[in-house]
Amino acid sequence: MADNRFNLIDEPWIPVVGKGKVGLRQIFADNTIVALGGNPVEKIAVFKLLLAIAQSAYTPKDENDWESLGVEGLQKKVAEYLDAHYDCFWLYGEKPFLQMPAIDKAAVKSFGTVEMHVATGNTTVVTEIQTEKTNYSDAEKALLVLKLMGFALGGKQTDNKIVLTKGYMGKSASGKIGSSVGRKGFLHSFFMDSSVVSSVYLNLFSKDVFSQVKMFSEGIGIPPWEKMPSGEDDDVANNLKKTYMGRLIPLNRFVLLERDGLHYSEGIALPSYDEGCVDPSVAVDFSNPKKTQVVWANPEKRPWRQLTSLLSFVDASGKSTFENLQLKNVFYRLRNMEHFAIWSGGVSVSMNSGEYQVKGTDSFVESEIRLSSDIFSDSASFFSKLSGKMSDLDFLASKMVYGAVSRYYSDLKTDGKDIAAKASNLFWQLSEKEFQYIVDVCLEPDTDLYKEKISKIDACIRHFVEQVYNQYCPNQSARQLEAWAKNFPGKVLKRGA
């Protein structure tokens, strides 16, 4: 029998900004921890764990109960919960955290094999971060186990010959993609406050939410560290498929740590977004029963460009049918907060011959957009203004920049599609620097000062259009100058202008 060792409550293993690594007790107790560290996937996995612990410690009855609880009340409840369940958080021992001792017959894989950003086998190493490490610390192993619960890549790395539930036929040769990743890589979003613990408190669901969410037919549920399943399809596993806990900590992989690797097999297969189930932090459109639409993590369309989809629940016109339950169900708690932010992040993935990888143009993406309580003075007006500016930017990127550059090279008898795409991408990169200011201005009332600020934004964006066009369309020779002048995008800033 293995000895209990490395308890996640007190041992430092969670990367945070400005303090290195901390344990679960400190991250809930320390109000000066402003943000999680690590890559976006690590941030999401840890934040979901913190939410699961907080919901287990105390789930408010309704909004009044949530308000009465307060951050300090939550901190007290969590401290009591962690003390009462201390033995559930040993990384090693008889009941190792989120691990399945019964899976010890599965093949042992190296840690790098199951890391989505590490290049193994014949995969080309492009950057140092892709190099497979030979030694993992206990802190790194703890974080890896947590990530694999929902963010495992699908493929043949899993030893699916090992089946723990007798008669279960749900495993194929390749493991399914993690339920927090999805086919292309979901974009996850949360409202954030000034500290990690206050952000957890802000995102806490009350019990009345679960009576309205069909995909959580069994409610909140029991966290898996309190009661692990015995296999892929037993009563505990099937209950997790229908509960909020099963989404926060989905147990998509059954793992067991060893010194230099881990036993690794597919775990619980949760219903997919095509079946009407998805993490609440993902924006999804279920309005068309034939084709579910999802907001994906896209390095070429960074999260800030998808803000209108994430906030579509404030759209008075009803044109947008995307819904992010996480943002929607806590939005009106922000009325009394002067400042807050929307954090969005994820990773894009690609599939080739049944193997999911992070390669080519795939990458981690994240952004944080600051908002203020001014949004509540007229949220419909804010959404309308922001949607209008985003439509203008879309028009400029596609018609003015891409179109002008394409026509320039067409006049020079050259295929300029790739160059036009690069030009459009640069335009979006430049515009990103102004986006926070655009959001801030859209929060203001319709006054002469607002119009003046919008004019300044338009002038800045016009400069970006001209800057990109000049960079990708030289005018040195006579032919170039003629094509440049003919296709110059001019001062058009919005559709119909």
C-alpha positions as CSV (number, residue, x, y, z in Angstrom):
1,M,0.0,0.0,0.0
2,A,1.4,3.4,-1.0
3,D,1.9,6.0,1.7
4,N,-0.1,9.2,1.6
5,R,2.2,11.9,0.2
6,F,2.0,15.4,-1.4
7,N,-1.3,16.8,-0.3
8,L,-2.7,19.4,-2.7
9,I,-4.2,21.5,0.1
10,D,-0.9,22.5,1.6
11,E,1.8,21.7,-1.0
12,P,2.5,24.4,-3.6
13,W,1.5,23.2,-7.1
14,I,-0.8,25.9,-8.6
15,P,1.0,28.5,-10.6
16,V,-0.2,32.1,-9.8
17,V,1.0,35.5,-10.8
18,G,3.6,37.1,-8.6
19,K,3.9,34.3,-6.1
20,G,5.2,31.2,-7.9
21,K,3.2,28.2,-6.8
22,V,0.6,27.8,-4.0
23,G,-1.6,25.1,-2.5
24,L,-5.4,25.0,-2.4
25,R,-5.6,26.4,1.1
26,Q,-3.5,29.5,0.3
27,I,-5.3,30.3,-3.0
28,F,-8.6,30.5,-1.2
29,A,-7.3,32.4,1.8
30,D,-5.0,34.9,0.1
31,N,-6.9,37.9,-1.3
32,T,-3.7,39.3,-2.8
33,I,-3.4,36.5,-5.4
34,V,-4.7,38.4,-8.4
35,A,-4.6,35.8,-11.2
36,L,-3.7,32.3,-12.1
37,G,-0.4,31.5,-14.0
38,G,0.4,29.0,-16.7
39,N,-1.0,28.6,-20.2
40,P,-4.8,29.1,-20.9
41,V,-5.6,25.4,-20.6
42,E,-3.9,25.2,-17.2
43,K,-5.8,28.3,-16.0
44,I,-9.2,26.9,-17.1
45,A,-8.5,23.5,-15.5
46,V,-7.4,25.0,-12.2
47,F,-10.3,27.5,-12.2
48,K,-12.8,24.7,-12.8
49,L,-11.3,22.8,-9.9
50,L,-11.6,25.9,-7.6
51,L,-15.2,26.3,-8.7
52,A,-15.9,22.6,-7.9
53,I,-14.3,22.9,-4.4
54,A,-16.3,26.1,-3.7
55,Q,-19.6,24.6,-4.9
56,S,-18.9,21.5,-2.8
57,A,-18.2,23.7,0.2
58,Y,-21.3,25.8,-0.1
59,T,-23.9,26.3,-2.9
60,P,-26.1,29.3,-2.2
61,K,-29.9,28.7,-2.4
62,D,-30.5,31.8,-4.5
63,E,-29.0,35.2,-5.3
64,N,-29.9,36.6,-1.8
65,D,-28.1,33.8,-0.2
66,W,-25.1,34.3,-2.5
67,E,-25.0,38.0,-1.6
68,S,-25.2,37.2,2.1
69,L,-22.4,34.7,1.8
70,G,-19.8,37.2,0.5
71,V,-16.2,36.4,-0.3
72,E,-15.2,36.0,3.4
73,G,-18.1,33.7,4.0
74,L,-17.0,31.5,1.1
75,Q,-13.4,31.5,2.4
76,K,-14.6,30.2,5.7
77,K,-16.8,27.5,4.2
78,V,-13.9,26.4,1.9
79,A,-11.4,26.3,4.8
80,E,-13.9,24.1,6.7
81,Y,-14.4,21.9,3.7
82,L,-10.7,21.4,3.0
83,D,-10.1,20.4,6.6
84,A,-13.0,17.9,6.6
85,H,-11.9,16.4,3.3
86,Y,-8.1,16.6,3.8
87,D,-7.6,12.9,3.0
88,C,-9.3,13.3,-0.4
89,F,-6.4,15.5,-1.8
90,W,-3.3,13.2,-1.5
91,L,-1.6,12.9,-4.9
92,Y,-0.2,9.5,-3.8
93,G,-1.6,6.9,-1.5
94,E,-4.4,4.4,-1.2
95,K,-6.9,6.9,-2.8
96,P,-4.8,9.2,-5.0
97,F,-6.4,12.4,-6.1
98,L,-8.5,11.9,-9.3
99,Q,-6.7,8.7,-10.1
100,M,-7.8,5.1,-10.6
101,P,-5.6,2.4,-9.0
102,A,-7.6,-0.2,-10.8
103,I,-6.1,1.0,-14.1
104,D,-2.7,-0.2,-13.2
105,K,-2.8,-2.9,-16.0
106,A,-2.9,-0.2,-18.7
107,A,0.3,0.6,-20.5
108,V,2.6,3.3,-19.0
109,K,2.9,6.4,-21.1
110,S,5.6,9.1,-20.7
111,F,4.3,12.4,-19.4
112,G,5.3,14.1,-22.6
113,T,3.1,11.7,-24.6
114,V,-0.1,13.1,-23.0
115,E,0.9,16.8,-22.9
116,M,-0.8,18.6,-25.8
117,H,2.0,21.1,-26.3
118,V,4.9,18.6,-26.3
119,A,6.3,17.1,-29.5
120,T,6.9,13.3,-29.3
121,G,7.6,10.6,-31.8
122,N,8.2,12.0,-35.3
123,T,6.6,15.4,-34.5
124,T,9.0,18.3,-35.4
125,V,10.1,20.4,-32.4
126,V,9.7,24.1,-33.3
127,T,10.1,25.8,-29.9
128,E,11.8,24.8,-26.7
129,I,8.4,24.5,-24.9
130,Q,7.7,21.5,-27.2
131,T,10.7,19.5,-25.9
132,E,9.7,16.5,-23.8
133,K,11.0,16.7,-20.3
134,T,12.6,13.7,-18.6
135,N,11.8,14.7,-15.0
136,Y,8.4,16.0,-13.7
137,S,8.1,17.4,-10.2
138,D,5.2,16.3,-8.0
139,A,3.6,19.8,-8.6
140,E,3.8,19.3,-12.3
141,K,2.4,15.8,-12.1
142,A,-0.6,17.2,-10.0
143,L,-1.3,19.8,-12.6
144,L,-1.0,17.3,-15.5
145,V,-3.5,14.9,-13.8
146,L,-6.0,17.7,-13.5
147,K,-5.6,18.8,-17.1
148,L,-6.1,15.3,-18.4
149,M,-9.5,15.1,-16.8
150,G,-11.0,17.4,-19.4
151,F,-8.3,18.5,-21.8
152,A,-6.9,15.3,-23.1
153,L,-6.3,15.0,-26.8
154,G,-8.0,12.2,-28.6
155,G,-6.0,9.5,-30.2
156,K,-4.2,6.2,-29.8
157,Q,-2.1,7.2,-26.8
158,T,-4.8,5.7,-24.5
159,D,-4.5,2.0,-23.7
160,N,-8.2,1.2,-24.4
161,K,-7.8,-2.5,-24.2
162,I,-8.3,-2.1,-20.4
163,V,-12.0,-1.9,-19.5
164,L,-13.0,-1.6,-15.9
165,T,-16.8,-1.8,-16.3
166,K,-17.8,-5.4,-17.3
167,G,-19.6,-5.4,-20.6
168,Y,-18.8,-1.8,-21.4
169,M,-18.5,-1.4,-25.2
170,G,-17.8,2.4,-25.4
171,K,-14.1,2.2,-26.0
172,S,-12.5,2.1,-29.4
173,A,-8.9,1.9,-30.4
174,S,-8.6,5.7,-30.1
175,G,-9.4,7.8,-27.1
176,K,-12.1,10.4,-27.5
177,I,-11.2,14.1,-27.4
178,G,-11.6,15.7,-24.0
179,S,-15.0,17.2,-23.2
180,S,-13.5,20.6,-22.4
181,V,-11.7,20.7,-25.8
182,G,-14.2,19.5,-28.4
183,R,-13.6,18.9,-32.1
184,K,-11.7,22.2,-32.7
185,G,-10.9,23.5,-29.3
186,F,-13.6,25.3,-27.2
187,L,-13.2,28.9,-26.1
188,H,-14.0,29.2,-22.4
189,S,-15.0,32.5,-20.7
190,F,-15.5,33.7,-17.2
191,F,-16.1,37.0,-15.5
192,M,-13.1,38.0,-13.4
193,D,-12.7,40.2,-10.3
194,S,-9.6,41.6,-8.6
195,S,-8.5,38.4,-7.0
196,V,-8.7,34.7,-7.7
197,V,-10.9,33.9,-4.7
198,S,-13.3,36.8,-5.4
199,S,-13.5,35.6,-9.1
200,V,-14.4,32.1,-7.8
201,Y,-17.1,33.7,-5.6
202,L,-18.4,35.7,-8.5
203,N,-18.8,32.6,-10.7
204,L,-20.4,30.5,-8.1
205,F,-23.8,29.0,-9.2
206,S,-26.8,29.1,-6.9
207,K,-29.2,26.2,-6.6
208,D,-32.0,27.9,-8.6
209,V,-29.7,27.8,-11.7
210,F,-29.7,24.0,-11.8
211,S,-33.5,23.8,-11.9
212,Q,-33.3,25.7,-15.2
213,V,-30.4,23.9,-16.9
214,K,-31.6,20.7,-18.6
215,M,-28.2,19.2,-19.1
216,F,-27.6,19.0,-15.4
217,S,-30.7,16.8,-14.7
218,E,-29.1,15.4,-11.5
219,G,-28.1,18.9,-10.2
220,I,-24.8,19.8,-8.7
221,G,-23.6,16.3,-7.9
222,I,-20.8,14.9,-5.8
223,P,-17.2,15.8,-6.6
224,P,-15.3,12.8,-7.9
225,W,-12.5,13.1,-5.2
226,E,-15.2,12.3,-2.6
227,K,-16.6,9.4,-4.6
228,M,-14.7,8.0,-7.6
229,P,-16.3,5.6,-10.0
230,S,-15.2,2.0,-10.2
231,G,-15.3,2.1,-14.0
232,E,-16.4,3.8,-17.2
233,D,-20.1,3.0,-16.9
234,D,-21.1,2.4,-13.3
235,D,-23.7,4.3,-11.3
236,V,-21.2,6.9,-10.2
237,A,-20.0,7.5,-13.7
238,N,-23.5,7.8,-15.1
239,N,-24.4,10.3,-12.4
240,L,-21.3,12.4,-13.3
241,K,-22.6,12.6,-16.9
242,K,-25.7,14.4,-15.7
243,T,-24.3,16.8,-13.0
244,Y,-22.4,20.0,-12.9
245,M,-19.5,18.4,-11.1
246,G,-19.2,16.0,-14.0
247,R,-18.5,19.0,-16.2
248,L,-16.1,20.8,-13.9
249,I,-14.1,17.6,-13.3
250,P,-15.2,15.3,-16.2
251,L,-12.8,12.3,-15.6
252,N,-12.4,11.8,-19.4
253,R,-9.2,9.8,-18.6
254,F,-8.5,7.2,-16.0
255,V,-4.9,7.6,-14.9
256,L,-2.5,6.4,-12.3
257,L,0.9,8.1,-11.7
258,E,4.1,6.2,-11.7
259,R,7.7,7.5,-11.2
260,D,8.5,8.2,-14.9
261,G,5.0,8.1,-16.5
262,L,1.4,7.2,-16.0
263,H,-1.0,4.4,-16.7
264,Y,-3.4,5.9,-19.2
265,S,-6.8,4.9,-20.6
266,E,-10.1,6.5,-21.6
267,G,-12.4,7.2,-18.7
268,I,-15.9,8.6,-18.7
269,A,-17.3,9.6,-22.1
270,L,-19.6,12.6,-21.5
271,P,-22.3,13.7,-24.0
272,S,-20.9,16.1,-26.7
273,Y,-22.2,19.5,-27.7
274,D,-24.0,17.9,-30.6
275,E,-26.0,16.0,-28.0
276,G,-26.9,19.3,-26.2
277,C,-24.3,19.2,-23.5
278,V,-21.3,21.5,-23.1
279,D,-19.3,23.2,-20.4
280,P,-21.2,26.3,-19.1
281,S,-18.2,28.4,-19.9
282,V,-18.5,27.7,-23.6
283,A,-20.7,29.9,-25.9
284,V,-23.0,27.7,-27.9
285,D,-26.0,28.1,-30.2
286,F,-28.5,25.2,-29.9
287,S,-31.2,27.0,-31.9
288,N,-30.7,24.8,-35.0
289,P,-31.3,21.2,-34.1
290,K,-29.5,20.0,-37.2
291,K,-26.3,22.0,-36.6
292,T,-25.0,23.2,-33.2
293,Q,-22.8,26.3,-33.5
294,V,-19.9,26.8,-31.0
295,V,-17.5,29.7,-30.4
296,W,-14.1,28.0,-30.9
297,A,-10.6,29.1,-29.8
298,N,-9.1,30.5,-33.0
299,P,-5.6,32.0,-33.2
300,E,-6.6,33.9,-36.4
301,K,-9.8,35.3,-34.7
302,R,-8.7,36.2,-31.2
303,P,-11.2,36.1,-28.3
304,W,-11.8,39.9,-28.3
305,R,-13.3,39.6,-31.8
306,Q,-16.0,37.3,-30.4
307,L,-17.1,39.5,-27.5
308,T,-20.5,40.2,-29.1
309,S,-21.2,36.4,-29.3
310,L,-20.2,36.0,-25.6
311,L,-22.4,38.8,-24.5
312,S,-25.3,38.1,-26.9
313,F,-27.7,37.6,-23.9
314,V,-27.8,41.4,-23.5
315,D,-28.8,41.8,-27.2
316,A,-32.3,43.4,-27.1
317,S,-32.8,42.7,-30.9
318,G,-32.6,38.9,-30.3
319,K,-30.6,38.4,-33.5
320,S,-27.9,36.5,-31.8
321,T,-28.8,33.0,-30.4
322,F,-25.4,32.2,-28.8
323,E,-25.5,31.6,-25.1
324,N,-22.8,31.3,-22.5
325,L,-24.5,30.0,-19.3
326,Q,-21.5,30.9,-17.1
327,L,-21.6,34.6,-18.2
328,K,-25.3,34.8,-18.4
329,N,-26.1,33.4,-15.0
330,V,-23.7,35.7,-13.1
331,F,-24.0,38.9,-15.2
332,Y,-26.4,40.8,-13.0
333,R,-24.2,40.3,-10.0
334,L,-21.9,42.8,-11.5
335,R,-24.3,45.8,-11.0
336,N,-22.6,46.9,-7.8
337,M,-19.0,46.3,-9.0
338,E,-17.2,49.3,-10.4
339,H,-14.8,47.3,-12.6
340,F,-14.6,43.7,-13.8
341,A,-13.3,41.7,-16.8
342,I,-14.2,38.9,-19.1
343,W,-11.4,36.4,-19.5
344,S,-11.5,34.1,-22.4
345,G,-9.1,31.4,-23.4
346,G,-8.5,27.9,-24.9
347,V,-6.5,26.0,-27.4
348,S,-7.2,25.3,-31.0
349,V,-6.6,21.7,-32.1
350,S,-6.5,19.7,-35.4
351,M,-7.4,16.1,-36.2
352,N,-5.6,14.0,-38.7
353,S,-6.4,10.3,-39.2
354,G,-8.1,10.1,-35.8
355,E,-5.2,11.8,-34.0
356,Y,-5.8,15.2,-32.3
357,Q,-2.8,17.5,-32.1
358,V,-1.8,21.1,-31.5
359,K,0.2,21.8,-34.7
360,G,0.6,24.1,-37.6
361,T,-1.5,27.3,-37.0
362,D,-3.0,25.8,-33.8
363,S,-2.1,27.6,-30.6
364,F,-3.2,28.7,-27.1
365,V,-5.3,31.8,-27.1
366,E,-6.5,34.1,-24.4
367,S,-7.6,37.7,-23.8
368,E,-9.0,39.8,-21.0
369,I,-11.4,42.7,-21.7
370,R,-12.2,45.1,-18.9
371,L,-15.7,46.4,-18.4
372,S,-17.4,48.6,-15.8
373,S,-20.9,48.9,-14.2
374,D,-21.7,51.6,-16.8
375,I,-22.9,48.7,-19.0
376,F,-26.0,48.4,-16.8
377,S,-27.1,51.9,-17.5
378,D,-28.1,50.8,-21.0
379,S,-26.7,47.4,-21.9
380,A,-28.8,47.2,-25.1
381,S,-27.2,50.5,-26.3
382,F,-23.7,49.3,-25.4
383,F,-24.3,46.0,-27.3
384,S,-25.7,47.9,-30.3
385,K,-22.7,50.3,-30.4
386,L,-20.1,47.5,-30.0
387,S,-21.8,45.3,-32.6
388,G,-21.7,48.2,-35.0
389,K,-18.0,48.9,-34.5
390,M,-17.2,45.1,-34.9
391,S,-19.2,45.1,-38.1
392,D,-17.2,48.1,-39.4
393,L,-13.9,46.3,-38.5
394,D,-15.1,43.1,-40.3
395,F,-15.9,45.2,-43.3
396,L,-12.6,47.0,-43.3
397,A,-10.6,43.7,-42.9
398,S,-12.4,41.8,-45.6
399,K,-13.5,44.4,-48.2
400,M,-11.1,47.2,-47.7
401,V,-7.8,45.6,-46.7
402,Y,-8.1,42.1,-48.1
403,G,-10.0,43.3,-51.2
404,A,-7.7,46.2,-52.0
405,V,-4.5,44.1,-51.6
406,S,-6.0,41.3,-53.8
407,R,-7.0,43.8,-56.5
408,Y,-3.5,45.4,-56.4
409,Y,-1.8,42.1,-57.1
410,S,-4.4,41.1,-59.6
411,D,-3.6,44.2,-61.6
412,L,0.1,43.1,-61.4
413,K,-1.0,39.7,-62.8
414,T,0.0,38.0,-59.6
415,D,-1.9,35.8,-57.2
416,G,-2.1,37.9,-54.1
417,K,-4.5,35.8,-52.0
418,D,-1.9,34.7,-49.4
419,I,-0.5,38.2,-49.2
420,A,-4.0,39.7,-48.8
421,A,-4.7,37.2,-45.9
422,K,-1.5,38.3,-44.2
423,A,-2.5,42.0,-44.6
424,S,-5.9,41.3,-43.1
425,N,-4.4,39.5,-40.2
426,L,-2.0,42.4,-39.6
427,F,-5.0,44.8,-39.6
428,W,-6.6,42.8,-36.9
429,Q,-3.4,42.8,-34.8
430,L,-3.2,46.5,-35.0
431,S,-6.9,47.0,-34.2
432,E,-6.6,44.8,-31.1
433,K,-4.5,47.5,-29.5
434,E,-7.4,49.9,-29.7
435,F,-10.2,47.4,-28.8
436,Q,-10.2,48.1,-25.1
437,Y,-10.6,51.8,-25.9
438,I,-13.5,51.0,-28.3
439,V,-15.2,49.0,-25.5
440,D,-14.7,51.9,-23.0
441,V,-16.2,54.4,-25.5
442,C,-19.2,52.2,-26.3
443,L,-20.0,52.3,-22.6
444,E,-20.5,56.0,-22.7
445,P,-23.9,57.8,-23.4
446,D,-24.7,59.4,-26.7
447,T,-23.2,62.8,-26.3
448,D,-21.0,65.1,-28.3
449,L,-18.0,63.8,-26.4
450,Y,-18.9,60.3,-27.4
451,K,-19.2,61.3,-31.0
452,E,-15.8,63.0,-30.8
453,K,-14.2,59.9,-29.3
454,I,-15.7,57.7,-32.0
455,S,-14.3,60.0,-34.7
456,K,-10.8,59.6,-33.1
457,I,-11.2,55.8,-33.2
458,D,-12.3,56.0,-36.9
459,A,-9.3,58.1,-37.7
460,C,-7.0,55.6,-36.0
461,I,-8.5,52.7,-37.8
462,R,-8.3,54.5,-41.1
463,H,-4.6,54.9,-40.4
464,F,-4.3,51.2,-39.8
465,V,-5.9,50.4,-43.1
466,E,-3.5,52.7,-45.0
467,Q,-0.5,51.5,-43.0
468,V,-1.2,47.9,-43.9
469,Y,-2.0,48.6,-47.5
470,N,1.3,50.5,-47.9
471,Q,3.3,47.8,-46.2
472,Y,2.0,45.0,-48.5
473,C,1.5,47.0,-51.7
474,P,4.8,48.7,-52.7
475,N,4.7,51.6,-55.2
476,Q,8.3,51.8,-56.4
477,S,8.0,51.0,-60.1
478,A,5.6,52.7,-62.5
479,R,3.4,49.6,-62.7
480,Q,3.3,49.3,-58.9
481,L,2.4,53.0,-58.5
482,E,-0.4,52.7,-61.0
483,A,-1.9,49.6,-59.3
484,W,-1.3,51.2,-55.8
485,A,-3.1,54.4,-56.7
486,K,-6.0,52.6,-58.5
487,N,-6.7,50.3,-55.5
488,F,-5.9,52.6,-52.6
489,P,-8.5,51.9,-49.9
490,G,-9.1,55.6,-49.4
491,K,-11.0,56.9,-46.4
492,V,-13.9,54.5,-46.3
493,L,-14.4,53.4,-42.7
494,K,-17.7,51.6,-42.6
495,R,-20.2,49.8,-44.7
496,G,-22.2,51.9,-47.1
497,A,-19.9,54.9,-46.6
